[in-house]
Amino acid sequence: MARVLARSLSKKKIVTNEGKMIGTLRNLVVDFNTGLVVDLIIYPDPSFDTTGYRMEGDRLFITFEAVKDIKDYIVVDRYLSRK
Amino acid sequence: MRNQITEMFELKVYTEKSVFVGEVEDVLIDVESKKMESVVVGKLNQQLVDIKNYKGLKIPFRIIRSIGDIVLIRHLAGAFRPGDD
């Protein structure tokens, strides 16, 4: 069972399951009542095309549902990450 | 209630009997269940007999009652004994 410390995630790179770099992790959105991790908040790379993604200002949001694994990179599902 | 996880860092942890336990240093996340599994607490209150000489504690998320200006946890003296994490 993969468990990670929140502080170790800061500034980790996000890539899709097809190997495309999205950007750098900025923060996580969590629900303090249920303990659920809801979203990833990402600073997208300037070269990354953000159309089809949830944006708030310069920050990109991806649901934590899309996360496939976290090791050296955070790998997200290409389809689930768009919404 | 949705918040950013960094807001939890450095919050003070108290039990329901208003005993100071320590400060939140980190949060352990279970990637598969997509949940916060436990809270890593440091700067422990050395007056607490059960956690004397401990540098840090891992408090399971299920004993957390609520999170606001402080983190309020259930008062479980037994949970702080060696052998439990």
Backbone of each chain as nested JSON, in Angstrom:
{
  "chains": [
    {"id": "A", "residues": [
      {"number": 1, "name": "MET", "atoms": {"N": [0.852, -1.203, 0.0], "CA": [0.0, 0.0, 0.0], "C": [0.886, 1.251, 0.0]}},
      {"number": 2, "name": "ALA", "atoms": {"N": [0.707, 2.086, -0.993], "CA": [1.567, 3.259, -1.133], "C": [1.113, 4.382, -0.21]}},
      {"number": 3, "name": "ARG", "atoms": {"N": [2.038, 4.81, 0.636], "CA": [1.745, 5.929, 1.515], "C": [2.855, 6.957, 1.384]}},
      {"number": 4, "name": "VAL", "atoms": {"N": [2.473, 8.215, 1.308], "CA": [3.474, 9.262, 1.118], "C": [3.238, 10.394, 2.107]}},
      {"number": 5, "name": "LEU", "atoms": {"N": [4.326, 11.055, 2.488], "CA": [4.214, 12.22, 3.352], "C": [3.913, 13.444, 2.5]}},
      {"number": 6, "name": "ALA", "atoms": {"N": [2.99, 14.255, 2.988], "CA": [2.55, 15.413, 2.212], "C": [3.714, 16.348, 1.873]}},
      {"number": 7, "name": "ARG", "atoms": {"N": [4.619, 16.557, 2.831], "CA": [5.724, 17.497, 2.572], "C": [6.671, 16.978, 1.486]}},
      {"number": 8, "name": "SER", "atoms": {"N": [6.766, 15.622, 1.357], "CA": [7.664, 15.068, 0.346], "C": [7.111, 15.29, -1.057]}},
      {"number": 9, "name": "LEU", "atoms": {"N": [5.834, 15.666, -1.149], "CA": [5.207, 15.862, -2.458], "C": [5.463, 17.247, -3.022]}},
      {"number": 10, "name": "SER", "atoms": {"N": [5.886, 18.175, -2.167], "CA": [5.964, 19.544, -2.636], "C": [7.001, 19.644, -3.748]}},
      {"number": 11, "name": "LYS", "atoms": {"N": [6.631, 20.32, -4.816], "CA": [7.454, 20.549, -6.014], "C": [7.702, 19.272, -6.821]}},
      {"number": 12, "name": "LYS", "atoms": {"N": [6.908, 18.236, -6.589], "CA": [7.022, 17.041, -7.435], "C": [6.403, 17.327, -8.799]}},
      {"number": 13, "name": "LYS", "atoms": {"N": [6.963, 16.644, -9.827], "CA": [6.464, 16.845, -11.193], "C": [5.272, 15.918, -11.455]}},
      {"number": 14, "name": "ILE", "atoms": {"N": [4.321, 16.427, -12.225], "CA": [3.16, 15.634, -12.597], "C": [3.305, 15.222, -14.058]}},
      {"number": 15, "name": "VAL", "atoms": {"N": [3.177, 13.935, -14.334], "CA": [3.186, 13.467, -15.724], "C": [1.932, 12.632, -15.974]}},
      {"number": 16, "name": "THR", "atoms": {"N": [1.482, 12.594, -17.23], "CA": [0.333, 11.756, -17.571], "C": [0.834, 10.336, -17.833]}},
      {"number": 17, "name": "ASN", "atoms": {"N": [-0.106, 9.402, -17.919], "CA": [0.282, 8.011, -18.172], "C": [0.813, 7.814, -19.588]}},
      {"number": 18, "name": "GLU", "atoms": {"N": [0.718, 8.852, -20.444], "CA": [1.379, 8.712, -21.745], "C": [2.716, 9.457, -21.763]}},
      {"number": 19, "name": "GLY", "atoms": {"N": [3.168, 9.902, -20.603], "CA": [4.5, 10.477, -20.527], "C": [4.58, 11.964, -20.775]}},
      {"number": 20, "name": "LYS", "atoms": {"N": [3.422, 12.638, -20.775], "CA": [3.454, 14.086, -21.008], "C": [3.594, 14.819, -19.674]}},
      {"number": 21, "name": "MET", "atoms": {"N": [4.54, 15.753, -19.628], "CA": [4.767, 16.535, -18.418], "C": [3.696, 17.616, -18.292]}},
      {"number": 22, "name": "ILE", "atoms": {"N": [3.03, 17.693, -17.146], "CA": [2.002, 18.72, -16.947], "C": [2.577, 19.917, -16.199]}},
      {"number": 23, "name": "GLY", "atoms": {"N": [3.242, 19.668, -15.091], "CA": [3.778, 20.797, -14.335], "C": [4.252, 20.357, -12.969]}},
      {"number": 24, "name": "THR", "atoms": {"N": [4.224, 21.297, -12.016], "CA": [4.771, 21.065, -10.684], "C": [3.666, 21.173, -9.646]}},
      {"number": 25, "name": "LEU", "atoms": {"N": [3.693, 20.274, -8.666], "CA": [2.657, 20.305, -7.634], "C": [2.835, 21.522, -6.735]}},
      {"number": 26, "name": "ARG", "atoms": {"N": [1.732, 22.205, -6.473], "CA": [1.763, 23.385, -5.617], "C": [1.169, 23.054, -4.246]}},
      {"number": 27, "name": "ASN", "atoms": {"N": [0.053, 22.34, -4.251], "CA": [-0.635, 22.05, -2.998], "C": [-1.656, 20.943, -3.241]}},
      {"number": 28, "name": "LEU", "atoms": {"N": [-2.278, 20.491, -2.163], "CA": [-3.342, 19.497, -2.264], "C": [-4.593, 20.075, -1.63]}},
      {"number": 29, "name": "VAL", "atoms": {"N": [-5.762, 19.777, -2.219], "CA": [-7.025, 20.151, -1.595], "C": [-7.533, 18.927, -0.838]}},
      {"number": 30, "name": "VAL", "atoms": {"N": [-7.797, 19.104, 0.468], "CA": [-8.279, 17.992, 1.279], "C": [-9.58, 18.383, 1.967]}},
      {"number": 31, "name": "ASP", "atoms": {"N": [-10.353, 17.356, 2.333], "CA": [-11.575, 17.581, 3.097], "C": [-11.251, 17.274, 4.556]}},
      {"number": 32, "name": "PHE", "atoms": {"N": [-11.283, 18.318, 5.414], "CA": [-10.897, 18.132, 6.811], "C": [-11.897, 17.249, 7.562]}},
      {"number": 33, "name": "ASN", "atoms": {"N": [-13.137, 17.162, 7.076], "CA": [-14.126, 16.344, 7.787], "C": [-13.936, 14.852, 7.491]}},
      {"number": 34, "name": "THR", "atoms": {"N": [-13.784, 14.52, 6.215], "CA": [-13.714, 13.107, 5.836], "C": [-12.275, 12.61, 5.713]}},
      {"number": 35, "name": "GLY", "atoms": {"N": [-11.32, 13.514, 5.588], "CA": [-9.937, 13.105, 5.398], "C": [-9.604, 12.786, 3.949]}},
      {"number": 36, "name": "LEU", "atoms": {"N": [-10.556, 12.958, 3.069], "CA": [-10.329, 12.642, 1.657], "C": [-9.444, 13.693, 0.985]}},
      {"number": 37, "name": "VAL", "atoms": {"N": [-8.54, 13.208, 0.133], "CA": [-7.747, 14.112, -0.699], "C": [-8.553, 14.334, -1.971]}},
      {"number": 38, "name": "VAL", "atoms": {"N": [-8.894, 15.597, -2.26], "CA": [-9.837, 15.896, -3.338], "C": [-9.122, 16.237, -4.644]}},
      {"number": 39, "name": "ASP", "atoms": {"N": [-8.216, 17.202, -4.591], "CA": [-7.604, 17.705, -5.823], "C": [-6.098, 17.919, -5.66]}},
      {"number": 40, "name": "LEU", "atoms": {"N": [-5.419, 17.92, -6.81], "CA": [-4.035, 18.384, -6.888], "C": [-4.083, 19.817, -7.416]}},
      {"number": 41, "name": "ILE", "atoms": {"N": [-3.298, 20.707, -6.831], "CA": [-3.167, 22.061, -7.378], "C": [-1.787, 22.139, -8.016]}},
      {"number": 42, "name": "ILE", "atoms": {"N": [-1.763, 22.475, -9.3], "CA": [-0.54, 22.358, -10.088], "C": [-0.207, 23.691, -10.761]}},
      {"number": 43, "name": "TYR", "atoms": {"N": [1.084, 24.017, -10.797], "CA": [1.552, 25.099, -11.661], "C": [1.913, 24.453, -12.985]}},
      {"number": 44, "name": "PRO", "atoms": {"N": [1.111, 24.668, -14.041], "CA": [1.426, 24.002, -15.306], "C": [2.684, 24.584, -15.951]}},
      {"number": 45, "name": "ASP", "atoms": {"N": [3.419, 23.718, -16.648], "CA": [4.577, 24.183, -17.418], "C": [4.086, 25.155, -18.492]}},
      {"number": 46, "name": "PRO", "atoms": {"N": [4.892, 26.183, -18.813], "CA": [4.458, 27.169, -19.822], "C": [4.127, 26.515, -21.163]}},
      {"number": 47, "name": "SER", "atoms": {"N": [4.795, 25.419, -21.468], "CA": [4.582, 24.769, -22.767], "C": [3.345, 23.868, -22.768]}},
      {"number": 48, "name": "PHE", "atoms": {"N": [2.731, 23.677, -21.6], "CA": [1.623, 22.712, -21.523], "C": [0.31, 23.366, -21.948]}},
      {"number": 49, "name": "ASP", "atoms": {"N": [-0.409, 22.678, -22.843], "CA": [-1.696, 23.171, -23.335], "C": [-2.782, 22.831, -22.313]}},
      {"number": 50, "name": "THR", "atoms": {"N": [-3.35, 23.865, -21.665], "CA": [-4.272, 23.638, -20.551], "C": [-5.738, 23.555, -20.991]}},
      {"number": 51, "name": "THR", "atoms": {"N": [-6.019, 23.588, -22.298], "CA": [-7.423, 23.54, -22.714], "C": [-8.024, 22.187, -22.318]}},
      {"number": 52, "name": "GLY", "atoms": {"N": [-9.252, 22.246, -21.79], "CA": [-9.922, 21.035, -21.338], "C": [-9.657, 20.734, -19.877]}},
      {"number": 53, "name": "TYR", "atoms": {"N": [-8.759, 21.486, -19.257], "CA": [-8.454, 21.274, -17.845], "C": [-9.123, 22.358, -16.999]}},
      {"number": 54, "name": "ARG", "atoms": {"N": [-9.316, 22.028, -15.726], "CA": [-9.907, 22.969, -14.778], "C": [-8.839, 23.973, -14.348]}},
      {"number": 55, "name": "MET", "atoms": {"N": [-9.045, 25.255, -14.675], "CA": [-8.057, 26.274, -14.334], "C": [-8.664, 27.289, -13.379]}},
      {"number": 56, "name": "GLU", "atoms": {"N": [-7.849, 27.804, -12.456], "CA": [-8.235, 28.936, -11.613], "C": [-7.043, 29.858, -11.595]}},
      {"number": 57, "name": "GLY", "atoms": {"N": [-7.135, 30.946, -12.379], "CA": [-5.973, 31.819, -12.528], "C": [-4.865, 31.063, -13.227]}},
      {"number": 58, "name": "ASP", "atoms": {"N": [-3.675, 31.063, -12.617], "CA": [-2.551, 30.358, -13.241], "C": [-2.4, 28.941, -12.699]}},
      {"number": 59, "name": "ARG", "atoms": {"N": [-3.368, 28.513, -11.878], "CA": [-3.233, 27.185, -11.28], "C": [-4.184, 26.192, -11.931]}},
      {"number": 60, "name": "LEU", "atoms": {"N": [-3.708, 24.981, -12.096], "CA": [-4.472, 23.926, -12.749], "C": [-4.894, 22.911, -11.688]}},
      {"number": 61, "name": "PHE", "atoms": {"N": [-6.165, 22.501, -11.734], "CA": [-6.68, 21.543, -10.758], "C": [-6.922, 20.19, -11.419]}},
      {"number": 62, "name": "ILE", "atoms": {"N": [-6.432, 19.13, -10.785], "CA": [-6.703, 17.775, -11.263], "C": [-7.24, 16.971, -10.093]}},
      {"number": 63, "name": "THR", "atoms": {"N": [-8.344, 16.237, -10.327], "CA": [-8.915, 15.429, -9.253], "C": [-7.933, 14.343, -8.826]}},
      {"number": 64, "name": "PHE", "atoms": {"N": [-7.896, 14.058, -7.51], "CA": [-6.966, 13.046, -6.995], "C": [-7.343, 11.658, -7.51]}},
      {"number": 65, "name": "GLU", "atoms": {"N": [-8.605, 11.507, -7.976], "CA": [-9.056, 10.251, -8.586], "C": [-8.15, 9.842, -9.739]}},
      {"number": 66, "name": "ALA", "atoms": {"N": [-7.584, 10.832, -10.43], "CA": [-6.784, 10.553, -11.622], "C": [-5.391, 10.046, -11.28]}},
      {"number": 67, "name": "VAL", "atoms": {"N": [-4.993, 10.14, -10.004], "CA": [-3.629, 9.749, -9.624], "C": [-3.482, 8.23, -9.694]}},
      {"number": 68, "name": "LYS", "atoms": {"N": [-2.5, 7.801, -10.491], "CA": [-2.259, 6.353, -10.633], "C": [-1.212, 5.889, -9.641]}},
      {"number": 69, "name": "ASP", "atoms": {"N": [-0.132, 6.664, -9.51], "CA": [0.899, 6.299, -8.539], "C": [1.765, 7.511, -8.23]}},
      {"number": 70, "name": "ILE", "atoms": {"N": [2.435, 7.436, -7.097], "CA": [3.347, 8.497, -6.69], "C": [4.659, 7.855, -6.265]}},
      {"number": 71, "name": "LYS", "atoms": {"N": [5.699, 8.099, -7.045], "CA": [7.046, 7.678, -6.631], "C": [7.935, 8.903, -6.834]}},
      {"number": 72, "name": "ASP", "atoms": {"N": [8.791, 8.888, -7.852], "CA": [9.605, 10.07, -8.136], "C": [8.768, 11.131, -8.846]}},
      {"number": 73, "name": "TYR", "atoms": {"N": [7.759, 10.669, -9.561], "CA": [6.827, 11.563, -10.24], "C": [5.412, 11.223, -9.778]}},
      {"number": 74, "name": "ILE", "atoms": {"N": [4.497, 12.141, -10.017], "CA": [3.084, 11.839, -9.79], "C": [2.473, 11.526, -11.149]}},
      {"number": 75, "name": "VAL", "atoms": {"N": [2.011, 10.297, -11.313], "CA": [1.466, 9.886, -12.611], "C": [-0.059, 9.984, -12.543]}},
      {"number": 76, "name": "VAL", "atoms": {"N": [-0.642, 10.721, -13.5], "CA": [-2.094, 10.868, -13.532], "C": [-2.654, 10.302, -14.833]}},
      {"number": 77, "name": "ASP", "atoms": {"N": [-3.891, 9.846, -14.746], "CA": [-4.56, 9.304, -15.923], "C": [-4.939, 10.451, -16.862]}},
      {"number": 78, "name": "ARG", "atoms": {"N": [-4.63, 10.279, -18.137], "CA": [-4.843, 11.336, -19.134], "C": [-6.321, 11.716, -19.259]}},
      {"number": 79, "name": "TYR", "atoms": {"N": [-7.212, 10.732, -19.172], "CA": [-8.636, 11.021, -19.358], "C": [-9.272, 11.549, -18.082]}},
      {"number": 80, "name": "LEU", "atoms": {"N": [-8.935, 10.891, -16.952], "CA": [-9.556, 11.305, -15.687], "C": [-9.093, 12.693, -15.243]}},
      {"number": 81, "name": "SER", "atoms": {"N": [-7.912, 13.126, -15.718], "CA": [-7.389, 14.405, -15.242], "C": [-8.095, 15.589, -15.874]}},
      {"number": 82, "name": "ARG", "atoms": {"N": [-8.808, 15.372, -16.987], "CA": [-9.569, 16.467, -17.617], "C": [-10.983, 16.485, -17.088]}},
      {"number": 83, "name": "LYS", "atoms": {"N": [-11.474, 17.705, -16.798], "CA": [-12.863, 17.807, -16.34], "C": [-13.297, 19.253, -16.405]}}
    ]},
    {"id": "B", "residues": [
      {"number": 1, "name": "MET", "atoms": {"N": [-16.021, 20.572, 4.057], "CA": [-15.07, 21.664, 4.233], "C": [-13.793, 21.348, 3.47]}},
      {"number": 2, "name": "ARG", "atoms": {"N": [-13.478, 22.165, 2.475], "CA": [-12.29, 21.907, 1.66], "C": [-11.205, 22.919, 1.958]}},
      {"number": 3, "name": "ASN", "atoms": {"N": [-10.017, 22.407, 2.164], "CA": [-8.899, 23.273, 2.502], "C": [-7.642, 22.771, 1.822]}},
      {"number": 4, "name": "GLN", "atoms": {"N": [-6.624, 23.636, 1.805], "CA": [-5.331, 23.2, 1.299], "C": [-4.583, 22.499, 2.426]}},
      {"number": 5, "name": "ILE", "atoms": {"N": [-3.855, 21.456, 2.045], "CA": [-3.224, 20.615, 3.061], "C": [-2.157, 21.381, 3.851]}},
      {"number": 6, "name": "THR", "atoms": {"N": [-1.544, 22.386, 3.237], "CA": [-0.497, 23.138, 3.944], "C": [-1.073, 23.94, 5.109]}},
      {"number": 7, "name": "GLU", "atoms": {"N": [-2.398, 24.2, 5.093], "CA": [-3.012, 24.911, 6.216], "C": [-2.936, 24.104, 7.502]}},
      {"number": 8, "name": "MET", "atoms": {"N": [-2.757, 22.781, 7.361], "CA": [-2.69, 21.936, 8.552], "C": [-1.335, 22.001, 9.243]}},
      {"number": 9, "name": "PHE", "atoms": {"N": [-0.295, 22.337, 8.475], "CA": [1.046, 22.32, 9.055], "C": [1.157, 23.358, 10.16]}},
      {"number": 10, "name": "GLU", "atoms": {"N": [1.813, 22.962, 11.247], "CA": [2.068, 23.808, 12.412], "C": [0.836, 24.103, 13.258]}},
      {"number": 11, "name": "LEU", "atoms": {"N": [-0.31, 23.486, 12.933], "CA": [-1.464, 23.636, 13.82], "C": [-1.163, 22.904, 15.133]}},
      {"number": 12, "name": "LYS", "atoms": {"N": [-1.684, 23.46, 16.217], "CA": [-1.472, 22.819, 17.507], "C": [-2.5, 21.696, 17.711]}},
      {"number": 13, "name": "VAL", "atoms": {"N": [-2.028, 20.605, 18.315], "CA": [-2.894, 19.44, 18.51], "C": [-3.261, 19.341, 19.988]}},
      {"number": 14, "name": "TYR", "atoms": {"N": [-4.561, 19.34, 20.261], "CA": [-5.052, 19.183, 21.625], "C": [-5.999, 17.992, 21.683]}},
      {"number": 15, "name": "THR", "atoms": {"N": [-6.094, 17.366, 22.871], "CA": [-7.101, 16.328, 23.05], "C": [-8.386, 16.991, 23.551]}},
      {"number": 16, "name": "GLU", "atoms": {"N": [-9.447, 16.207, 23.582], "CA": [-10.737, 16.737, 24.044], "C": [-10.71, 17.184, 25.495]}},
      {"number": 17, "name": "LYS", "atoms": {"N": [-9.732, 16.661, 26.245], "CA": [-9.596, 17.119, 27.632], "C": [-8.63, 18.294, 27.717]}},
      {"number": 18, "name": "SER", "atoms": {"N": [-8.505, 19.009, 26.611], "CA": [-7.655, 20.194, 26.469], "C": [-6.221, 19.969, 26.94]}},
      {"number": 19, "name": "VAL", "atoms": {"N": [-5.686, 18.817, 26.602], "CA": [-4.272, 18.542, 26.851], "C": [-3.511, 18.817, 25.554]}},
      {"number": 20, "name": "PHE", "atoms": {"N": [-2.458, 19.627, 25.671], "CA": [-1.643, 19.926, 24.491], "C": [-0.78, 18.719, 24.15]}},
      {"number": 21, "name": "VAL", "atoms": {"N": [-0.786, 18.295, 22.889], "CA": [-0.008, 17.127, 22.475], "C": [1.244, 17.56, 21.694]}},
      {"number": 22, "name": "GLY", "atoms": {"N": [1.069, 18.442, 20.72], "CA": [2.215, 18.869, 19.908], "C": [1.736, 19.687, 18.721]}},
      {"number": 23, "name": "GLU", "atoms": {"N": [2.607, 19.775, 17.692], "CA": [2.259, 20.525, 16.49], "C": [2.332, 19.62, 15.264]}},
      {"number": 24, "name": "VAL", "atoms": {"N": [1.454, 19.878, 14.306], "CA": [1.43, 19.075, 13.084], "C": [2.682, 19.361, 12.26]}},
      {"number": 25, "name": "GLU", "atoms": {"N": [3.444, 18.314, 11.95], "CA": [4.636, 18.488, 11.113], "C": [4.404, 18.01, 9.689]}},
      {"number": 26, "name": "ASP", "atoms": {"N": [3.614, 16.958, 9.547], "CA": [3.403, 16.408, 8.217], "C": [2.12, 15.573, 8.226]}},
      {"number": 27, "name": "VAL", "atoms": {"N": [1.656, 15.221, 7.05], "CA": [0.46, 14.409, 6.921], "C": [0.798, 13.222, 6.029]}},
      {"number": 28, "name": "LEU", "atoms": {"N": [0.43, 12.016, 6.488], "CA": [0.683, 10.818, 5.701], "C": [-0.553, 10.52, 4.857]}},
      {"number": 29, "name": "ILE", "atoms": {"N": [-0.34, 10.383, 3.543], "CA": [-1.458, 10.177, 2.617], "C": [-1.398, 8.758, 2.057]}},
      {"number": 30, "name": "ASP", "atoms": {"N": [-2.529, 8.077, 2.078], "CA": [-2.64, 6.77, 1.444], "C": [-3.104, 6.998, 0.008]}},
      {"number": 31, "name": "VAL", "atoms": {"N": [-2.221, 6.669, -0.94], "CA": [-2.513, 7.004, -2.339], "C": [-3.675, 6.167, -2.873]}},
      {"number": 32, "name": "GLU", "atoms": {"N": [-3.758, 4.908, -2.447], "CA": [-4.808, 4.045, -2.993], "C": [-6.201, 4.423, -2.51]}},
      {"number": 33, "name": "SER", "atoms": {"N": [-6.333, 4.653, -1.196], "CA": [-7.664, 5.012, -0.687], "C": [-7.924, 6.51, -0.836]}},
      {"number": 34, "name": "LYS", "atoms": {"N": [-6.923, 7.273, -1.29], "CA": [-7.038, 8.718, -1.514], "C": [-7.432, 9.466, -0.248]}},
      {"number": 35, "name": "LYS", "atoms": {"N": [-6.889, 9.004, 0.871], "CA": [-7.255, 9.622, 2.144], "C": [-6.014, 10.008, 2.936]}},
      {"number": 36, "name": "MET", "atoms": {"N": [-6.215, 10.969, 3.84], "CA": [-5.171, 11.257, 4.813], "C": [-5.208, 10.115, 5.82]}},
      {"number": 37, "name": "GLU", "atoms": {"N": [-4.095, 9.409, 5.989], "CA": [-4.108, 8.268, 6.878], "C": [-3.778, 8.669, 8.307]}},
      {"number": 38, "name": "SER", "atoms": {"N": [-2.745, 9.458, 8.469], "CA": [-2.405, 9.911, 9.813], "C": [-1.692, 11.248, 9.762]}},
      {"number": 39, "name": "VAL", "atoms": {"N": [-1.573, 11.847, 10.95], "CA": [-0.953, 13.151, 11.082], "C": [0.326, 12.968, 11.89]}},
      {"number": 40, "name": "VAL", "atoms": {"N": [1.44, 13.495, 11.367], "CA": [2.711, 13.389, 12.074], "C": [2.833, 14.608, 12.987]}},
      {"number": 41, "name": "VAL", "atoms": {"N": [2.98, 14.337, 14.293], "CA": [3.001, 15.418, 15.274], "C": [4.39, 15.509, 15.892]}},
      {"number": 42, "name": "GLY", "atoms": {"N": [4.934, 16.723, 15.913], "CA": [6.234, 16.967, 16.535], "C": [6.104, 18.009, 17.629]}},
      {"number": 43, "name": "LYS", "atoms": {"N": [7.232, 18.52, 18.1], "CA": [7.269, 19.492, 19.21], "C": [6.35, 19.024, 20.33]}},
      {"number": 44, "name": "LEU", "atoms": {"N": [6.527, 17.753, 20.724], "CA": [5.596, 17.133, 21.664], "C": [5.679, 17.742, 23.05]}},
      {"number": 45, "name": "ASN", "atoms": {"N": [4.558, 17.717, 23.719], "CA": [4.455, 18.148, 25.104], "C": [5.142, 17.102, 25.986]}},
      {"number": 46, "name": "GLN", "atoms": {"N": [6.302, 17.447, 26.521], "CA": [7.076, 16.467, 27.287], "C": [6.499, 16.21, 28.684]}},
      {"number": 47, "name": "GLN", "atoms": {"N": [5.481, 17.006, 29.083], "CA": [4.834, 16.768, 30.382], "C": [3.93, 15.545, 30.326]}},
      {"number": 48, "name": "LEU", "atoms": {"N": [3.545, 15.14, 29.095], "CA": [2.653, 13.992, 28.966], "C": [3.434, 12.725, 29.29]}},
      {"number": 49, "name": "VAL", "atoms": {"N": [3.031, 12.053, 30.342], "CA": [3.785, 10.888, 30.813], "C": [3.904, 9.824, 29.719]}},
      {"number": 50, "name": "ASP", "atoms": {"N": [2.807, 9.617, 28.999], "CA": [2.77, 8.525, 28.031], "C": [3.705, 8.727, 26.851]}},
      {"number": 51, "name": "ILE", "atoms": {"N": [4.087, 9.943, 26.564], "CA": [4.924, 10.165, 25.379], "C": [6.262, 10.791, 25.758]}},
      {"number": 52, "name": "LYS", "atoms": {"N": [6.679, 10.619, 26.993], "CA": [7.953, 11.182, 27.432], "C": [9.089, 10.617, 26.576]}},
      {"number": 53, "name": "ASN", "atoms": {"N": [10.025, 11.507, 26.205], "CA": [11.213, 11.162, 25.413], "C": [10.882, 10.784, 23.962]}},
      {"number": 54, "name": "TYR", "atoms": {"N": [9.647, 10.943, 23.553], "CA": [9.331, 10.735, 22.134], "C": [9.672, 12.007, 21.367]}},
      {"number": 55, "name": "LYS", "atoms": {"N": [10.169, 11.837, 20.132], "CA": [10.444, 13.006, 19.292], "C": [9.232, 13.32, 18.418]}},
      {"number": 56, "name": "GLY", "atoms": {"N": [8.515, 12.275, 18.036], "CA": [7.366, 12.488, 17.178], "C": [6.31, 11.427, 17.409]}},
      {"number": 57, "name": "LEU", "atoms": {"N": [5.127, 11.716, 16.915], "CA": [3.992, 10.802, 17.091], "C": [3.241, 10.741, 15.777]}},
      {"number": 58, "name": "LYS", "atoms": {"N": [2.654, 9.587, 15.493], "CA": [1.794, 9.478, 14.323], "C": [0.378, 9.27, 14.848]}},
      {"number": 59, "name": "ILE", "atoms": {"N": [-0.492, 10.208, 14.576], "CA": [-1.857, 10.117, 15.09], "C": [-2.776, 9.711, 13.941]}},
      {"number": 60, "name": "PRO", "atoms": {"N": [-3.466, 8.559, 14.07], "CA": [-4.356, 8.133, 12.987], "C": [-5.48, 9.128, 12.765]}},
      {"number": 61, "name": "PHE", "atoms": {"N": [-5.847, 9.322, 11.495], "CA": [-6.859, 10.329, 11.17], "C": [-8.192, 10.03, 11.85]}},
      {"number": 62, "name": "ARG", "atoms": {"N": [-8.484, 8.745, 12.085], "CA": [-9.798, 8.409, 12.644], "C": [-9.981, 8.898, 14.082]}},
      {"number": 63, "name": "ILE", "atoms": {"N": [-8.893, 9.201, 14.817], "CA": [-9.123, 9.725, 16.168], "C": [-9.19, 11.259, 16.189]}},
      {"number": 64, "name": "ILE", "atoms": {"N": [-9.086, 11.867, 15.007], "CA": [-9.223, 13.326, 14.948], "C": [-10.702, 13.694, 14.968]}},
      {"number": 65, "name": "ARG", "atoms": {"N": [-11.079, 14.54, 15.898], "CA": [-12.47, 14.981, 16.004], "C": [-12.747, 16.108, 15.028]}},
      {"number": 66, "name": "SER", "atoms": {"N": [-11.906, 17.133, 15.044], "CA": [-12.109, 18.198, 14.074], "C": [-10.832, 18.998, 13.891]}},
      {"number": 67, "name": "ILE", "atoms": {"N": [-10.796, 19.705, 12.746], "CA": [-9.646, 20.529, 12.398], "C": [-10.142, 21.933, 12.115]}},
      {"number": 68, "name": "GLY", "atoms": {"N": [-9.604, 22.892, 12.833], "CA": [-9.965, 24.29, 12.612], "C": [-8.758, 25.142, 12.921]}},
      {"number": 69, "name": "ASP", "atoms": {"N": [-8.871, 25.994, 13.943], "CA": [-7.708, 26.763, 14.373], "C": [-6.712, 25.87, 15.099]}},
      {"number": 70, "name": "ILE", "atoms": {"N": [-7.232, 24.754, 15.653], "CA": [-6.375, 23.729, 16.242], "C": [-6.852, 22.378, 15.705]}},
      {"number": 71, "name": "VAL", "atoms": {"N": [-6.095, 21.33, 16.014], "CA": [-6.542, 19.97, 15.698], "C": [-6.993, 19.344, 17.008]}},
      {"number": 72, "name": "LEU", "atoms": {"N": [-8.247, 18.9, 17.047], "CA": [-8.808, 18.312, 18.263], "C": [-8.875, 16.802, 18.076]}},
      {"number": 73, "name": "ILE", "atoms": {"N": [-8.256, 16.061, 19.015], "CA": [-8.274, 14.601, 18.885], "C": [-8.953, 13.985, 20.098]}},
      {"number": 74, "name": "ARG", "atoms": {"N": [-9.345, 12.717, 19.95], "CA": [-9.946, 12.005, 21.069], "C": [-8.904, 11.789, 22.157]}},
      {"number": 75, "name": "HIS", "atoms": {"N": [-9.34, 11.823, 23.412], "CA": [-8.41, 11.654, 24.518], "C": [-8.221, 10.167, 24.778]}},
      {"number": 76, "name": "LEU", "atoms": {"N": [-7.161, 9.606, 24.182], "CA": [-6.892, 8.177, 24.327], "C": [-5.497, 8.037, 24.901]}},
      {"number": 77, "name": "ALA", "atoms": {"N": [-5.387, 7.941, 26.204], "CA": [-4.067, 7.843, 26.809], "C": [-3.331, 6.607, 26.283]}},
      {"number": 78, "name": "GLY", "atoms": {"N": [-4.061, 5.504, 26.094], "CA": [-3.436, 4.255, 25.664], "C": [-2.794, 4.341, 24.297]}},
      {"number": 79, "name": "ALA", "atoms": {"N": [-3.288, 5.261, 23.446], "CA": [-2.77, 5.368, 22.086], "C": [-1.358, 5.923, 22.066]}},
      {"number": 80, "name": "PHE", "atoms": {"N": [-0.929, 6.544, 23.144], "CA": [0.389, 7.17, 23.15], "C": [1.458, 6.261, 23.74]}},
      {"number": 81, "name": "ARG", "atoms": {"N": [1.107, 5.032, 24.072], "CA": [2.099, 4.13, 24.668], "C": [2.975, 3.5, 23.584]}},
      {"number": 82, "name": "PRO", "atoms": {"N": [4.224, 3.142, 23.93], "CA": [5.1, 2.515, 22.933], "C": [4.462, 1.256, 22.356]}},
      {"number": 83, "name": "GLY", "atoms": {"N": [4.748, 1.008, 21.111], "CA": [4.174, -0.179, 20.473], "C": [2.99, 0.182, 19.606]}},
      {"number": 84, "name": "ASP", "atoms": {"N": [2.338, 1.262, 19.934], "CA": [1.236, 1.736, 19.093], "C": [1.749, 2.847, 18.203]}},
      {"number": 85, "name": "ASP", "atoms": {"N": [1.208, 2.901, 16.975], "CA": [1.529, 4.099, 16.188], "C": [0.314, 4.596, 15.444]}}
    ]}
  ]
}
